[in-house]
Amino acid sequence: MTLRDRGYFFILPALLVLLLVAVYPLGYMLWLSFHKELLVFKISRFVGLDNYAYLAGDLRFWNALGNTAYFTGISTALELLLGLSMALLVNRSFKYKGLMMAIILVPWAIPTVVSARMWELIYNSDFGVLNYLLGVKVNWLGSPTWAMHAAIFADVWKTTPFVVLLLVAGLKVIPPELYRAAKVDGANSWYIFTHITLPLLKPVMLVALLFRTLDAFRVFDVIYVLTGGGPANSTETLSIYAYKVLFQTLRFGYGSTLAVVVFLGTATISLFYVKLLTRGMR
């Protein structure tokens, strides 16, 4: 047995595990998406592309897709802006810098369900601390206007520290000699930021955006705890809609179709960012 064959032998267990926990469920989900599966009525038959044809005319699906895109776009943009601002601040030398970094990372350490329940209490219209501090009585989670933005704010609070952590690591590898040389040449802070910091930080920013965009597109837990997709489906995302179809109505065929769309969406996002990363490294 050659060294190369021996290498294949060692990675075989990992490939088998990947096949069992990823490839097989994905293939089975795709197979179900071409069937009408109703466990309640014991219906199971092949329907071809009927589920996808129904999907194209499903207004609830398009509403969920719009909510998902809105949540993803706003949350990732805010997380990047806030994360970059905090990273630039923490990267400076000042007293109690370690304590500041620890405080920033606290939200990331809290489990998502716990933080969502905490924000549910904060947003409570009767005894929530937010209404008390603002001196208003707003139904943050019961209003179609405010519910989505309340969920976005809770998600941004929870996940911005992750972006900060990645960007701080990226700032640490930028050679300080570049900054010193730029200052000697008379460059101001804005020029240094736009011509040195941002270009060299771009790969790390893309990695942070990749992870956060994928998580935001598949968002489930924070919205499910806060609103359950309501009111009037104003915060219902694709993942929540797929969950309701699969496990509340037991329509496994159409639910699998929705899951396939979520998978295709995440795959498209991954390919988009990978292409940007590859282009930036050339």
RAZIMO-V544482 format. One line per field, one symbol per residue. ss: DSSP state (2 for helix, 1 for strand, 0 for the rest). psi: psi as a letter, one per 30 degrees, with the letter a starting at -180 (. if undefined). Layout:
ss->???
psi->???
This chain:
ss->002222222222222222222222222222220011110000111100022222220022222222222222222222222222222222000000222222222222200222222222222000002222220000000000002222222222222222222222222200022222222200002222222222222222222222222222200022222200000000000222222222200012222222222222222222222222222200
psi->kleeeeeeeefeeeeeeeeefeeeeeeeeeeefgljjjeeghkjlkgbgeeeeeefgjeeeeeeeeeeeeeeeeeeeeeeeeeeeeeeeffljlkheeeeeeeefeeffkkeeeeeeefeeefkfegkfeeeefhlikiefgkfefeeeeeeeeeeeefeeeeeeeeeeeeffkkfeeeeeeeefgkleeeeeffeeeeffeeeeeeeeeeeeeeeegkeeeeeeefgfakhgfgjleeeeeeeeefefhifeeeeeeeeeeeeeeeeeeeeeeeeeeeff.
